[in-house]
């Protein structure tokens, strides 16, 4: 038995969550529903216009690993924060969840701070994210311990981190070590704009190394440059042994072993969609590492996503294990 | 018309909120339901044992002023944070609420950090608070602008800050300036243990200067060293022109002009009682500065408290004005 069932690698950051109306998004030039990278000056300007907020640890792959740890999976997480107050909060929340977090801190003297994501939640529960990456950008091969990667059954790579060449090299190092020891690798496409920025790198990675591809319909269409989801799924089926693709309120599709699967979304009341994709991945991966069939994996993904969209913030608040038990999934 | 309807002075801090079970409180030696002051070492130890948390700006009088500002009152707030990340969060949240916050920051070189309060919420919705005061302890007369105090219809003083001699001197300076210009002064007793620590100072202050006393039943009994709430209220009636005393799930009492008033609590579902007293004071004071009768003040207090106990965190999340309007209070 390997020490870790899943090791995640991604942008470590703290979410700053506030409710806004759509007029605020327009006035402040924030594009609704997507993630936009911003610099320090823009972050300060936008924050000064935002209403009172709350801070909750976030980061896409970190949310997924937190969900897996909450379900009892053996996990670790690699992502860079600084030795500052927000970095301490991020590290605390990962460790307190039992998620396994030991990435070396960027020193106090580093010019950048711990990354943060301003999450603006609209009345329709949609979220618009403006991200100041801070030191999370500086994740590099030195932060990857090859021996640890060899101890992983699965890697879970966050597509957002493709934005940094050093981080792409870190991914390559992790993949080599993990696969060299018989492990498998999954990736999430993270965001359609991120896919557009790095389409060829994603396609090469996926074709050459990926055992399980996570995405939503917009990201998959962007990857294969088509408006036809079915056609994109057919393409993906040739590229990867397993695919898990969310389709918003309609739930999620999976393909595995040449078979197609679908499970509708839960009917949870939606408060804030932040983290829906991250927790879907947590639930689905929990099913995979527990040896469950693809339809059960989908159901686990949809129930974990249903929990996280029922409240503000992208980390689970309810007992996910109890929730899965109540739905006959354990 | 004075520039400010209410200026609050108190411990500026960020709350670190986590759910715990009662066994956690026992194992970690945390006294349930009260506020305990802790040092940096104890704060670090306790935090390392706490589960994943979220951060929301807090501070008792700051919560009250935030509530008043949310209701549209003209407010200012005085309380000390440091030039660090949590200080920036506190200042942002006060300013974003329109609460009026300009207290000079403690410099980056200060040995202490911005204060924080670890709020442990039990399954029964009770909260236990462990507070590391940080730089909020250093509130001193220099932080009080006498000209600003003269522009206040009401001061609202946080009893917790009686723990610092410099802050008591700051209170005296503020009271002199406010009363010298015809303003009135209210104080909240904050906590029965705080009352026990400073009983004589509180009694002298209340007898000599206070126009409106806020407290809960336990604090009032501690002030007058009696187990009989009715007897304590009779004593208070002689000491202050107006009293507002909360009695938990039974709502609140007021005395004014020799008359007694009572209003039952709202039947809000209780999630977290953190901030109940603070928001009761916000609602009650909003009634006072709007020239409403004592029973309406009580109702406003109970509805504001009812909102804040319906969710995690001590700052209002719903639109308090709309809430008051829906209950025919505006």
Boltz contact constraints between the chains, C-beta under 6 A:
constraints:
  - contact:
      token1: [A, 51]
      token2: [B, 96]
      max_distance: 6.0
  - contact:
      token1: [A, 52]
      token2: [B, 93]
      max_distance: 6.0
  - contact:
      token1: [A, 52]
      token2: [B, 96]
      max_distance: 6.0
  - contact:
      token1: [A, 52]
      token2: [B, 97]
      max_distance: 6.0
  - contact:
      token1: [A, 54]
      token2: [B, 54]
      max_distance: 6.0
  - contact:
      token1: [A, 54]
      token2: [B, 56]
      max_distance: 6.0
  - contact:
      token1: [A, 55]
      token2: [B, 55]
      max_distance: 6.0
  - contact:
      token1: [A, 56]
      token2: [B, 54]
      max_distance: 6.0
  - contact:
      token1: [A, 84]
      token2: [B, 85]
      max_distance: 6.0
  - contact:
      token1: [A, 85]
      token2: [B, 84]
      max_distance: 6.0
  - contact:
      token1: [A, 85]
      token2: [B, 85]
      max_distance: 6.0
  - contact:
      token1: [A, 85]
      token2: [B, 86]
      max_distance: 6.0
  - contact:
      token1: [A, 86]
      token2: [B, 85]
      max_distance: 6.0
  - contact:
      token1: [A, 93]
      token2: [B, 52]
      max_distance: 6.0
  - contact:
      token1: [A, 96]
      token2: [B, 51]
      max_distance: 6.0
  - contact:
      token1: [A, 96]
      token2: [B, 52]
      max_distance: 6.0
  - contact:
      token1: [A, 97]
      token2: [B, 52]
      max_distance: 6.0
